[in-house]
Amino acid sequence: IWNGMRVMELPDLDQLVVKLEVAERDLARVAEGQPLVFTLDASPDIEFTGAIESLGRVVRTKSRNQPAMVIDAVASIENPDRELMRPGMRVNARISAPEAS
């Protein structure tokens, strides 16, 4: 261990958020404040709710192997389950589209 080297990092489980990738083709239907429902890959039978907090400003290539264009988004979690949820877990999310008037 070197002087000043980080030995351990303790995540703040009170500040959990969901990090999402939104497809470029869906950008026109997604806005900050929009509600979403998501499940954890580890517990697909339990649904959680939240809302889009922020949308990235830059559209980017998803990855070298997946050339789809995406934008990053961050969502808050309503009533997170701190016993079940851990930083870095995979989620499947559905963003509620605004109702047509």
N, C-alpha and C positions, 0 to 999 in steps of 0.2 A: 504494500500500500504506500503510495506517495503522499507527501505532505499536501493537503488541500484536496485530495482526491475524494470524490463522493463514495462513501462506503455503503450507504443504504438510503433508499427513498421511500417515504411513507406517504401514500396517496391520501388526500382528504376526501373521505367517502361522503361528506356532506355537500360536496361540490360536483357530483357526478353529472355529466352531460352526455348526450348522444351525438356522435359525429357521423354525418351522412354524406353520401355523394349523390347529387341530383343530376340526372341526365339532362344534357343541354336541351333536348326536345321538350322537356317538361318545365323548363324555366318560367315560361309565361304563366303557368298555373300554380307556382309556388311563391309565397311571400312570407315575410317575417310576421309572426303572430299566429300563423296557421296551425291548427291542431294536428296531431298525428297519433297513431297507435302503433306500438311496436312490441315484438316478442324477442326474447333472448334465444339464441340457438341452443343454449343449455337447458332452457325451460320453455319450449314452444307452446305449451298449453296455457301459459299465463300472459295476459295482455296488460301492457302498461300504457299510460298516456303522457303526452307532453305537448310542446309547442315549439315551432321554429323560432329560435332566438336571433340567429343571424345567417346571412347568406354571403358566401365569398364574393369577391369582386372580379375574379379572374376565372375564365373557363380554361380547363386544362385537359390533357390526355390522361385517361384513367391509369394506364400503365403501358409499358412497352409491348406487352402481349395482348392487351385489350385497348385498341385505339379509340374507343368511344370517348366522346367529349363530355366532361362532367364539371359541376361546380360544387365546392364544399359547403356544407351547412352544419350548424350547431343547433341542437334542440335541448330545451330544458326537460326535466323529468318531473311529473307530478307524483308525489308520494313514492320516492324511490325505495326499493326493498334493499336495505343495506346488508342484509344477511345473504341475499342471493346475488346481487349485482357487484361486479368487480371491474375496475378499469381495464380496458382492452377487450372486453367480451364482444362477440359479434351479435348484431341485431338484424332483424328484418322489420322494416318500417313501412307504413302506409300513411301518406300525407292526405288529409281530407281536403278535397277540392272545394272551392267556394261554390255555394249553390247559385244556379242561374236565376236571375230575377225577371 
